[in-house]
Amino acid sequence: MSKTPVQIHRVAGGDIALWIDDGQSIHMKLRGCDLDPIELNEDEAESFAQTLTRLAQQLRSL
């Protein structure tokens, strides 16, 4: 895990957190410790997809 501060992007009401770690990969963490699925409505799914795409573009440019 990165020792420098990273920008964490939260979607789906904070249930999903995404960030770039050490400039090498996108990390994703789901809220909660159980294995229940996180449900996304249409807007949340779009936000998740846009955030993931934006992080992939940032990673590509590093």
mmCIF file of the N, C-alpha and C atoms, coordinates in Angstrom:
data_MODEL
# 
_entry.id   MODEL 
# 
loop_
_atom_site.group_PDB 
_atom_site.id 
_atom_site.type_symbol 
_atom_site.label_atom_id 
_atom_site.label_alt_id 
_atom_site.label_comp_id 
_atom_site.label_asym_id 
_atom_site.label_entity_id 
_atom_site.label_seq_id 
_atom_site.pdbx_PDB_ins_code 
_atom_site.Cartn_x 
_atom_site.Cartn_y 
_atom_site.Cartn_z 
_atom_site.occupancy 
_atom_site.B_iso_or_equiv 
_atom_site.pdbx_formal_charge 
_atom_site.auth_seq_id 
_atom_site.auth_comp_id 
_atom_site.auth_asym_id 
_atom_site.auth_atom_id 
_atom_site.pdbx_PDB_model_num 
ATOM 1   N N  . MET A 1 1  ? 0.841   -1.179  0.000   1.00 0.00 ? 1  MET A N  1 
ATOM 2   C CA . MET A 1 1  ? 0.000   0.000   0.000   1.00 0.00 ? 1  MET A CA 1 
ATOM 3   C C  . MET A 1 1  ? 0.881   1.235   0.000   1.00 0.00 ? 1  MET A C  1 
ATOM 4   N N  . SER A 1 2  ? 0.429   2.263   -0.644  1.00 0.00 ? 2  SER A N  1 
ATOM 5   C CA . SER A 1 2  ? 1.168   3.507   -0.796  1.00 0.00 ? 2  SER A CA 1 
ATOM 6   C C  . SER A 1 2  ? 1.398   4.190   0.542   1.00 0.00 ? 2  SER A C  1 
ATOM 7   N N  . LYS A 1 3  ? 2.590   4.799   0.687   1.00 0.00 ? 3  LYS A N  1 
ATOM 8   C CA . LYS A 1 3  ? 2.892   5.561   1.892   1.00 0.00 ? 3  LYS A CA 1 
ATOM 9   C C  . LYS A 1 3  ? 2.578   7.033   1.706   1.00 0.00 ? 3  LYS A C  1 
ATOM 10  N N  . THR A 1 4  ? 2.318   7.451   0.485   1.00 0.00 ? 4  THR A N  1 
ATOM 11  C CA . THR A 1 4  ? 1.948   8.837   0.221   1.00 0.00 ? 4  THR A CA 1 
ATOM 12  C C  . THR A 1 4  ? 0.431   8.934   0.163   1.00 0.00 ? 4  THR A C  1 
ATOM 13  N N  . PRO A 1 5  ? -0.101  10.107  0.510   1.00 0.00 ? 5  PRO A N  1 
ATOM 14  C CA . PRO A 1 5  ? -1.564  10.256  0.462   1.00 0.00 ? 5  PRO A CA 1 
ATOM 15  C C  . PRO A 1 5  ? -2.102  10.004  -0.951  1.00 0.00 ? 5  PRO A C  1 
ATOM 16  N N  . VAL A 1 6  ? -3.212  9.335   -1.022  1.00 0.00 ? 6  VAL A N  1 
ATOM 17  C CA . VAL A 1 6  ? -3.854  9.070   -2.308  1.00 0.00 ? 6  VAL A CA 1 
ATOM 18  C C  . VAL A 1 6  ? -5.255  9.655   -2.283  1.00 0.00 ? 6  VAL A C  1 
ATOM 19  N N  . GLN A 1 7  ? -5.759  9.945   -3.473  1.00 0.00 ? 7  GLN A N  1 
ATOM 20  C CA . GLN A 1 7  ? -7.129  10.439  -3.571  1.00 0.00 ? 7  GLN A CA 1 
ATOM 21  C C  . GLN A 1 7  ? -8.060  9.235   -3.639  1.00 0.00 ? 7  GLN A C  1 
ATOM 22  N N  . ILE A 1 8  ? -8.975  9.158   -2.692  1.00 0.00 ? 8  ILE A N  1 
ATOM 23  C CA . ILE A 1 8  ? -9.933  8.055   -2.648  1.00 0.00 ? 8  ILE A CA 1 
ATOM 24  C C  . ILE A 1 8  ? -11.256 8.540   -3.218  1.00 0.00 ? 8  ILE A C  1 
ATOM 25  N N  . HIS A 1 9  ? -11.777 7.794   -4.178  1.00 0.00 ? 9  HIS A N  1 
ATOM 26  C CA . HIS A 1 9  ? -13.052 8.112   -4.818  1.00 0.00 ? 9  HIS A CA 1 
ATOM 27  C C  . HIS A 1 9  ? -14.096 7.151   -4.262  1.00 0.00 ? 9  HIS A C  1 
ATOM 28  N N  . ARG A 1 10 ? -15.189 7.704   -3.761  1.00 0.00 ? 10 ARG A N  1 
ATOM 29  C CA . ARG A 1 10 ? -16.255 6.869   -3.191  1.00 0.00 ? 10 ARG A CA 1 
ATOM 30  C C  . ARG A 1 10 ? -17.503 6.973   -4.073  1.00 0.00 ? 10 ARG A C  1 
ATOM 31  N N  . VAL A 1 11 ? -18.101 5.834   -4.346  1.00 0.00 ? 11 VAL A N  1 
ATOM 32  C CA . VAL A 1 11 ? -19.337 5.789   -5.130  1.00 0.00 ? 11 VAL A CA 1 
ATOM 33  C C  . VAL A 1 11 ? -20.341 4.899   -4.399  1.00 0.00 ? 11 VAL A C  1 
ATOM 34  N N  . ALA A 1 12 ? -21.558 4.903   -4.880  1.00 0.00 ? 12 ALA A N  1 
ATOM 35  C CA . ALA A 1 12 ? -22.638 4.081   -4.309  1.00 0.00 ? 12 ALA A CA 1 
ATOM 36  C C  . ALA A 1 12 ? -22.836 4.399   -2.833  1.00 0.00 ? 12 ALA A C  1 
ATOM 37  N N  . GLY A 1 13 ? -22.918 5.682   -2.538  1.00 0.00 ? 13 GLY A N  1 
ATOM 38  C CA . GLY A 1 13 ? -23.147 6.091   -1.157  1.00 0.00 ? 13 GLY A CA 1 
ATOM 39  C C  . GLY A 1 13 ? -22.000 5.739   -0.230  1.00 0.00 ? 13 GLY A C  1 
ATOM 40  N N  . GLY A 1 14 ? -20.808 5.600   -0.786  1.00 0.00 ? 14 GLY A N  1 
ATOM 41  C CA . GLY A 1 14 ? -19.636 5.251   0.012   1.00 0.00 ? 14 GLY A CA 1 
ATOM 42  C C  . GLY A 1 14 ? -19.407 3.758   0.146   1.00 0.00 ? 14 GLY A C  1 
ATOM 43  N N  . ASP A 1 15 ? -20.262 2.946   -0.464  1.00 0.00 ? 15 ASP A N  1 
ATOM 44  C CA . ASP A 1 15 ? -20.109 1.491   -0.367  1.00 0.00 ? 15 ASP A CA 1 
ATOM 45  C C  . ASP A 1 15 ? -18.906 0.977   -1.153  1.00 0.00 ? 15 ASP A C  1 
ATOM 46  N N  . ILE A 1 16 ? -18.466 1.743   -2.158  1.00 0.00 ? 16 ILE A N  1 
ATOM 47  C CA . ILE A 1 16 ? -17.319 1.351   -2.970  1.00 0.00 ? 16 ILE A CA 1 
ATOM 48  C C  . ILE A 1 16 ? -16.296 2.472   -2.915  1.00 0.00 ? 16 ILE A C  1 
ATOM 49  N N  . ALA A 1 17 ? -15.054 2.125   -2.604  1.00 0.00 ? 17 ALA A N  1 
ATOM 50  C CA . ALA A 1 17 ? -13.956 3.087   -2.600  1.00 0.00 ? 17 ALA A CA 1 
ATOM 51  C C  . ALA A 1 17 ? -12.922 2.623   -3.623  1.00 0.00 ? 17 ALA A C  1 
ATOM 52  N N  . LEU A 1 18 ? -12.446 3.564   -4.444  1.00 0.00 ? 18 LEU A N  1 
ATOM 53  C CA . LEU A 1 18 ? -11.465 3.259   -5.486  1.00 0.00 ? 18 LEU A CA 1 
ATOM 54  C C  . LEU A 1 18 ? -10.304 4.239   -5.373  1.00 0.00 ? 18 LEU A C  1 
ATOM 55  N N  . TRP A 1 19 ? -9.086  3.760   -5.647  1.00 0.00 ? 19 TRP A N  1 
ATOM 56  C CA . TRP A 1 19 ? -7.925  4.640   -5.658  1.00 0.00 ? 19 TRP A CA 1 
ATOM 57  C C  . TRP A 1 19 ? -6.801  3.986   -6.446  1.00 0.00 ? 19 TRP A C  1 
ATOM 58  N N  . ILE A 1 20 ? -5.824  4.815   -6.844  1.00 0.00 ? 20 ILE A N  1 
ATOM 59  C CA . ILE A 1 20 ? -4.625  4.313   -7.511  1.00 0.00 ? 20 ILE A CA 1 
ATOM 60  C C  . ILE A 1 20 ? -3.560  4.154   -6.436  1.00 0.00 ? 20 ILE A C  1 
ATOM 61  N N  . ASP A 1 21 ? -2.959  2.985   -6.363  1.00 0.00 ? 21 ASP A N  1 
ATOM 62  C CA . ASP A 1 21 ? -1.952  2.705   -5.346  1.00 0.00 ? 21 ASP A CA 1 
ATOM 63  C C  . ASP A 1 21 ? -0.571  2.612   -5.978  1.00 0.00 ? 21 ASP A C  1 
ATOM 64  N N  . ASP A 1 22 ? 0.347   3.407   -5.462  1.00 0.00 ? 22 ASP A N  1 
ATOM 65  C CA . ASP A 1 22 ? 1.746   3.408   -5.913  1.00 0.00 ? 22 ASP A CA 1 
ATOM 66  C C  . ASP A 1 22 ? 1.893   3.589   -7.418  1.00 0.00 ? 22 ASP A C  1 
ATOM 67  N N  . GLY A 1 23 ? 0.910   4.196   -8.065  1.00 0.00 ? 23 GLY A N  1 
ATOM 68  C CA . GLY A 1 23 ? 0.992   4.437   -9.498  1.00 0.00 ? 23 GLY A CA 1 
ATOM 69  C C  . GLY A 1 23 ? 1.032   3.168   -10.329 1.00 0.00 ? 23 GLY A C  1 
ATOM 70  N N  . GLN A 1 24 ? 0.618   2.045   -9.744  1.00 0.00 ? 24 GLN A N  1 
ATOM 71  C CA . GLN A 1 24 ? 0.733   0.771   -10.443 1.00 0.00 ? 24 GLN A CA 1 
ATOM 72  C C  . GLN A 1 24 ? -0.583  0.060   -10.691 1.00 0.00 ? 24 GLN A C  1 
ATOM 73  N N  . SER A 1 25 ? -1.558  0.307   -9.835  1.00 0.00 ? 25 SER A N  1 
ATOM 74  C CA . SER A 1 25 ? -2.809  -0.433  -9.997  1.00 0.00 ? 25 SER A CA 1 
ATOM 75  C C  . SER A 1 25 ? -3.960  0.311   -9.332  1.00 0.00 ? 25 SER A C  1 
ATOM 76  N N  . ILE A 1 26 ? -5.155  -0.040  -9.766  1.00 0.00 ? 26 ILE A N  1 
ATOM 77  C CA . ILE A 1 26 ? -6.365  0.510   -9.171  1.00 0.00 ? 26 ILE A CA 1 
ATOM 78  C C  . ILE A 1 26 ? -6.810  -0.456  -8.079  1.00 0.00 ? 26 ILE A C  1 
ATOM 79  N N  . HIS A 1 27 ? -7.035  0.093   -6.905  1.00 0.00 ? 27 HIS A N  1 
ATOM 80  C CA . HIS A 1 27 ? -7.538  -0.714  -5.794  1.00 0.00 ? 27 HIS A CA 1 
ATOM 81  C C  . HIS A 1 27 ? -9.005  -0.382  -5.572  1.00 0.00 ? 27 HIS A C  1 
ATOM 82  N N  . MET A 1 28 ? -9.763  -1.377  -5.174  1.00 0.00 ? 28 MET A N  1 
ATOM 83  C CA . MET A 1 28 ? -11.183 -1.192  -4.900  1.00 0.00 ? 28 MET A CA 1 
ATOM 84  C C  . MET A 1 28 ? -11.505 -1.910  -3.593  1.00 0.00 ? 28 MET A C  1 
ATOM 85  N N  . LYS A 1 29 ? -12.217 -1.207  -2.731  1.00 0.00 ? 29 LYS A N  1 
ATOM 86  C CA . LYS A 1 29 ? -12.629 -1.811  -1.467  1.00 0.00 ? 29 LYS A CA 1 
ATOM 87  C C  . LYS A 1 29 ? -14.127 -1.637  -1.319  1.00 0.00 ? 29 LYS A C  1 
ATOM 88  N N  . LEU A 1 30 ? -14.785 -2.701  -0.906  1.00 0.00 ? 30 LEU A N  1 
ATOM 89  C CA . LEU A 1 30 ? -16.224 -2.678  -0.691  1.00 0.00 ? 30 LEU A CA 1 
ATOM 90  C C  . LEU A 1 30 ? -16.504 -2.562  0.799   1.00 0.00 ? 30 LEU A C  1 
ATOM 91  N N  . ARG A 1 31 ? -17.463 -1.737  1.150   1.00 0.00 ? 31 ARG A N  1 
ATOM 92  C CA . ARG A 1 31 ? -17.813 -1.545  2.561   1.00 0.00 ? 31 ARG A CA 1 
ATOM 93  C C  . ARG A 1 31 ? -18.460 -2.811  3.114   1.00 0.00 ? 31 ARG A C  1 
ATOM 94  N N  . GLY A 1 32 ? -18.138 -3.100  4.342   1.00 0.00 ? 32 GLY A N  1 
ATOM 95  C CA . GLY A 1 32 ? -18.730 -4.260  5.007   1.00 0.00 ? 32 GLY A CA 1 
ATOM 96  C C  . GLY A 1 32 ? -17.813 -5.459  4.925   1.00 0.00 ? 32 GLY A C  1 
ATOM 97  N N  . CYS A 1 33 ? -17.969 -6.342  5.853   1.00 0.00 ? 33 CYS A N  1 
ATOM 98  C CA . CYS A 1 33 ? -17.103 -7.522  5.872   1.00 0.00 ? 33 CYS A CA 1 
ATOM 99  C C  . CYS A 1 33 ? -17.835 -8.781  5.420   1.00 0.00 ? 33 CYS A C  1 
ATOM 100 N N  . ASP A 1 34 ? -19.138 -8.689  5.223   1.00 0.00 ? 34 ASP A N  1 
ATOM 101 C CA . ASP A 1 34 ? -19.862 -9.870  4.753   1.00 0.00 ? 34 ASP A CA 1 
ATOM 102 C C  . ASP A 1 34 ? -19.744 -9.971  3.236   1.00 0.00 ? 34 ASP A C  1 
ATOM 103 N N  . LEU A 1 35 ? -20.208 -11.023 2.693   1.00 0.00 ? 35 LEU A N  1 
ATOM 104 C CA . LEU A 1 35 ? -20.081 -11.238 1.252   1.00 0.00 ? 35 LEU A CA 1 
ATOM 105 C C  . LEU A 1 35 ? -21.356 -10.908 0.490   1.00 0.00 ? 35 LEU A C  1 
ATOM 106 N N  . ASP A 1 36 ? -22.231 -10.131 1.108   1.00 0.00 ? 36 ASP A N  1 
ATOM 107 C CA . ASP A 1 36 ? -23.445 -9.717  0.419   1.00 0.00 ? 36 ASP A CA 1 
ATOM 108 C C  . ASP A 1 36 ? -23.092 -8.795  -0.743  1.00 0.00 ? 36 ASP A C  1 
ATOM 109 N N  . PRO A 1 37 ? -23.823 -8.879  -1.837  1.00 0.00 ? 37 PRO A N  1 
ATOM 110 C CA . PRO A 1 37 ? -23.537 -8.009  -2.976  1.00 0.00 ? 37 PRO A CA 1 
ATOM 111 C C  . PRO A 1 37 ? -23.905 -6.560  -2.666  1.00 0.00 ? 37 PRO A C  1 
ATOM 112 N N  . ILE A 1 38 ? -23.225 -5.664  -3.334  1.00 0.00 ? 38 ILE A N  1 
ATOM 113 C CA . ILE A 1 38 ? -23.583 -4.247  -3.273  1.00 0.00 ? 38 ILE A CA 1 
ATOM 114 C C  . ILE A 1 38 ? -24.458 -3.979  -4.482  1.00 0.00 ? 38 ILE A C  1 
ATOM 115 N N  . GLU A 1 39 ? -25.643 -3.466  -4.237  1.00 0.00 ? 39 GLU A N  1 
ATOM 116 C CA . GLU A 1 39 ? -26.577 -3.181  -5.325  1.00 0.00 ? 39 GLU A CA 1 
ATOM 117 C C  . GLU A 1 39 ? -26.373 -1.752  -5.808  1.00 0.00 ? 39 GLU A C  1 
ATOM 118 N N  . LEU A 1 40 ? -26.350 -1.581  -7.131  1.00 0.00 ? 40 LEU A N  1 
ATOM 119 C CA . LEU A 1 40 ? -26.181 -0.268  -7.739  1.00 0.00 ? 40 LEU A CA 1 
ATOM 120 C C  . LEU A 1 40 ? -27.408 0.076   -8.561  1.00 0.00 ? 40 LEU A C  1 
ATOM 121 N N  . ASN A 1 41 ? -27.941 1.275   -8.345  1.00 0.00 ? 41 ASN A N  1 
ATOM 122 C CA . ASN A 1 41 ? -28.994 1.726   -9.246  1.00 0.00 ? 41 ASN A CA 1 
ATOM 123 C C  . ASN A 1 41 ? -28.325 2.286   -10.504 1.00 0.00 ? 41 ASN A C  1 
ATOM 124 N N  . GLU A 1 42 ? -29.102 2.754   -11.443 1.00 0.00 ? 42 GLU A N  1 
ATOM 125 C CA . GLU A 1 42 ? -28.555 3.220   -12.722 1.00 0.00 ? 42 GLU A CA 1 
ATOM 126 C C  . GLU A 1 42 ? -27.533 4.338   -12.536 1.00 0.00 ? 42 GLU A C  1 
ATOM 127 N N  . ASP A 1 43 ? -27.850 5.320   -11.704 1.00 0.00 ? 43 ASP A N  1 
ATOM 128 C CA . ASP A 1 43 ? -26.932 6.443   -11.486 1.00 0.00 ? 43 ASP A CA 1 
ATOM 129 C C  . ASP A 1 43 ? -25.644 5.990   -10.802 1.00 0.00 ? 43 ASP A C  1 
ATOM 130 N N  . GLU A 1 44 ? -25.767 5.112   -9.826  1.00 0.00 ? 44 GLU A N  1 
ATOM 131 C CA . GLU A 1 44 ? -24.581 4.617   -9.124  1.00 0.00 ? 44 GLU A CA 1 
ATOM 132 C C  . GLU A 1 44 ? -23.703 3.786   -10.055 1.00 0.00 ? 44 GLU A C  1 
ATOM 133 N N  . ALA A 1 45 ? -24.318 2.993   -10.920 1.00 0.00 ? 45 ALA A N  1 
ATOM 134 C CA . ALA A 1 45 ? -23.560 2.192   -11.878 1.00 0.00 ? 45 ALA A CA 1 
ATOM 135 C C  . ALA A 1 45 ? -22.808 3.089   -12.853 1.00 0.00 ? 45 ALA A C  1 
ATOM 136 N N  . GLU A 1 46 ? -23.457 4.149   -13.317 1.00 0.00 ? 46 GLU A N  1 
ATOM 137 C CA . GLU A 1 46 ? -22.788 5.103   -14.207 1.00 0.00 ? 46 GLU A CA 1 
ATOM 138 C C  . GLU A 1 46 ? -21.632 5.787   -13.505 1.00 0.00 ? 46 GLU A C  1 
ATOM 139 N N  . SER A 1 47 ? -21.845 6.212   -12.279 1.00 0.00 ? 47 SER A N  1 
ATOM 140 C CA . SER A 1 47 ? -20.795 6.870   -11.506 1.00 0.00 ? 47 SER A CA 1 
ATOM 141 C C  . SER A 1 47 ? -19.615 5.931   -11.281 1.00 0.00 ? 47 SER A C  1 
ATOM 142 N N  . PHE A 1 48 ? -19.899 4.681   -10.969 1.00 0.00 ? 48 PHE A N  1 
ATOM 143 C CA . PHE A 1 48 ? -18.848 3.683   -10.774 1.00 0.00 ? 48 PHE A CA 1 
ATOM 144 C C  . PHE A 1 48 ? -18.049 3.497   -12.063 1.00 0.00 ? 48 PHE A C  1 
ATOM 145 N N  . ALA A 1 49 ? -18.740 3.334   -13.179 1.00 0.00 ? 49 ALA A N  1 
ATOM 146 C CA . ALA A 1 49 ? -18.072 3.134   -14.465 1.00 0.00 ? 49 ALA A CA 1 
ATOM 147 C C  . ALA A 1 49 ? -17.228 4.346   -14.846 1.00 0.00 ? 49 ALA A C  1 
ATOM 148 N N  . GLN A 1 50 ? -17.762 5.543   -14.647 1.00 0.00 ? 50 GLN A N  1 
ATOM 149 C CA . GLN A 1 50 ? -17.021 6.764   -14.978 1.00 0.00 ? 50 GLN A CA 1 
ATOM 150 C C  . GLN A 1 50 ? -15.786 6.912   -14.094 1.00 0.00 ? 50 GLN A C  1 
ATOM 151 N N  . THR A 1 51 ? -15.933 6.623   -12.816 1.00 0.00 ? 51 THR A N  1 
ATOM 152 C CA . THR A 1 51 ? -14.799 6.729   -11.900 1.00 0.00 ? 51 THR A CA 1 
ATOM 153 C C  . THR A 1 51 ? -13.727 5.717   -12.257 1.00 0.00 ? 51 THR A C  1 
ATOM 154 N N  . LEU A 1 52 ? -14.112 4.491   -12.530 1.00 0.00 ? 52 LEU A N  1 
ATOM 155 C CA . LEU A 1 52 ? -13.155 3.456   -12.899 1.00 0.00 ? 52 LEU A CA 1 
ATOM 156 C C  . LEU A 1 52 ? -12.443 3.813   -14.201 1.00 0.00 ? 52 LEU A C  1 
ATOM 157 N N  . THR A 1 53 ? -13.174 4.323   -15.177 1.00 0.00 ? 53 THR A N  1 
ATOM 158 C CA . THR A 1 53 ? -12.574 4.742   -16.446 1.00 0.00 ? 53 THR A CA 1 
ATOM 159 C C  . THR A 1 53 ? -11.589 5.880   -16.232 1.00 0.00 ? 53 THR A C  1 
ATOM 160 N N  . ARG A 1 54 ? -11.981 6.869   -15.417 1.00 0.00 ? 54 ARG A N  1 
ATOM 161 C CA . ARG A 1 54 ? -11.109 8.011   -15.141 1.00 0.00 ? 54 ARG A CA 1 
ATOM 162 C C  . ARG A 1 54 ? -9.818  7.553   -14.449 1.00 0.00 ? 54 ARG A C  1 
ATOM 163 N N  . LEU A 1 55 ? -9.921  6.642   -13.500 1.00 0.00 ? 55 LEU A N  1 
ATOM 164 C CA . LEU A 1 55 ? -8.728  6.135   -12.828 1.00 0.00 ? 55 LEU A CA 1 
ATOM 165 C C  . LEU A 1 55 ? -7.841  5.345   -13.790 1.00 0.00 ? 55 LEU A C  1 
ATOM 166 N N  . ALA A 1 56 ? -8.435  4.574   -14.680 1.00 0.00 ? 56 ALA A N  1 
ATOM 167 C CA . ALA A 1 56 ? -7.659  3.829   -15.677 1.00 0.00 ? 56 ALA A CA 1 
ATOM 168 C C  . ALA A 1 56 ? -6.907  4.794   -16.590 1.00 0.00 ? 56 ALA A C  1 
ATOM 169 N N  . GLN A 1 57 ? -7.542  5.888   -16.982 1.00 0.00 ? 57 GLN A N  1 
ATOM 170 C CA . GLN A 1 57 ? -6.879  6.891   -17.813 1.00 0.00 ? 57 GLN A CA 1 
ATOM 171 C C  . GLN A 1 57 ? -5.732  7.553   -17.059 1.00 0.00 ? 57 GLN A C  1 
ATOM 172 N N  . GLN A 1 58 ? -5.950  7.863   -15.778 1.00 0.00 ? 58 GLN A N  1 
ATOM 173 C CA . GLN A 1 58 ? -4.880  8.451   -14.960 1.00 0.00 ? 58 GLN A CA 1 
ATOM 174 C C  . GLN A 1 58 ? -3.717  7.480   -14.829 1.00 0.00 ? 58 GLN A C  1 
ATOM 175 N N  . LEU A 1 59 ? -4.007  6.236   -14.590 1.00 0.00 ? 59 LEU A N  1 
ATOM 176 C CA . LEU A 1 59 ? -2.973  5.219   -14.450 1.00 0.00 ? 59 LEU A CA 1 
ATOM 177 C C  . LEU A 1 59 ? -2.171  5.081   -15.740 1.00 0.00 ? 59 LEU A C  1 
ATOM 178 N N  . ARG A 1 60 ? -2.854  5.112   -16.863 1.00 0.00 ? 60 ARG A N  1 
ATOM 179 C CA . ARG A 1 60 ? -2.200  5.004   -18.159 1.00 0.00 ? 60 ARG A CA 1 
ATOM 180 C C  . ARG A 1 60 ? -1.238  6.171   -18.394 1.00 0.00 ? 60 ARG A C  1 
ATOM 181 N N  . SER A 1 61 ? -1.577  7.347   -17.866 1.00 0.00 ? 61 SER A N  1 
ATOM 182 C CA . SER A 1 61 ? -0.758  8.537   -18.119 1.00 0.00 ? 61 SER A CA 1 
ATOM 183 C C  . SER A 1 61 ? 0.421   8.669   -17.145 1.00 0.00 ? 61 SER A C  1 
ATOM 184 N N  . LEU A 1 62 ? 0.503   7.798   -16.154 1.00 0.00 ? 62 LEU A N  1 
ATOM 185 C CA . LEU A 1 62 ? 1.616   7.873   -15.187 1.00 0.00 ? 62 LEU A CA 1 
ATOM 186 C C  . LEU A 1 62 ? 2.893   7.303   -15.761 1.00 0.00 ? 62 LEU A C  1 
# 
